[in-house]
Amino acid sequence: MKHVVVLTGAGISAESGLGTFRDKGGLWARYDPMTLATPEAFARDPALVQAFYDARRRNLLDAAPNAAHAALVRLDKELADRGGRLTLVTQNVDDLHERAGSRSVLHMHGELLKARCLACRAVSPWRADITPVDRCPVCGVGGLRPHVVWFGEMPLGMDAIEAALADADLFVAIGTSGSVYPAAGFVAAARRHGARTCELNLEPSDTAGLFEERHHGPATAVVPTWVEATLAG
Ligand code: BJW
């Protein structure tokens, strides 16, 4: 196996205590995403949007990576030792892959522990609440917004992701419902380019039928088992 591309979603961090979006009791079951996760919502009511992300940032700082994050670190190291490579793309705004030890993570929907300047667009590390008096550490002028990608905004790193999908031997989606584009289209793109495809999720996702191989169950069980089998095979 030369090049494995892994896409993760909220399900991989669920057992670390971070909420998913579309499960029963998930964030979008309790809150309307159109009032919290669009540029229009932020323009209309910045305090409401900041409070939502402040609460999630505090929750993230109390969370820890789990066995599924750790298994992907092992996969990365073992592939590298054998002359292969892992491209890890995440839709998650948490930093649990990095805290588990992943060296290079493409955060296509941004990062909760960073803030973006509304004036100069510089992105800075940010672990505290974002308040109206906070100023950009780079230009000292602008106010700040969470460095996350809202509906209607362009996901980050798409050129690198598309290049990885075109080069992949195996594409694996972990803990994602397959309901948000462009990420939901990655399995079809990987297949078009000749990659094998595998889904690891609690239950069949919206795009489950597009994957050749599927394993369903909690990420902390299914991901380490799959990594073990992949490295043995
Ligand atoms: C477990 C588990 C356990 C649970 N173990 N598994 C109509 C058609 C097509 C597209 C569109 C359309 N109308 C609008 C669009 C575009 C829109 C879109 O896709 N909308 C859909 C809702 C229809 N997309 C966009 O706007 C994107 N931008 C865009 O398209 O730009 C134009 C473009 C054009 C061409 C190329 C490229 C771009 C931007 C999307 C931004 C998404 N933002 C959010 C919020 C980020 C900040 C934040 O965190 O608040 O990103 S929304 C939310 O959804 C978040 C997630 O990253 C994303 C995906 O969710 P995810 O990770 O899949 O979570 P869930 O909850 O949905 O699923 C969890 C899964 O885990 C479930 O299946 C569970 O079963 C499983 N699970 N416990 C294993 N223990």
Boltz pocket constraint, residues with backbone or C-beta under 6 A from the ligand:
constraints:
  - pocket:
      binder: B
      contacts: [[A, 8], [A, 9], [A, 10], [A, 11], [A, 12], [A, 14], [A, 15], [A, 20], [A, 21], [A, 22], [A, 23], [A, 26], [A, 37], [A, 91], [A, 92], [A, 93], [A, 109], [A, 148], [A, 149], [A, 150], [A, 151], [A, 152], [A, 153], [A, 154], [A, 155], [A, 158], [A, 174], [A, 175], [A, 176], [A, 177], [A, 178], [A, 179], [A, 180], [A, 181], [A, 182], [A, 200], [A, 201], [A, 202], [A, 203], [A, 204], [A, 205], [A, 217], [A, 218], [A, 219], [A, 220]]
      max_distance: 6.0
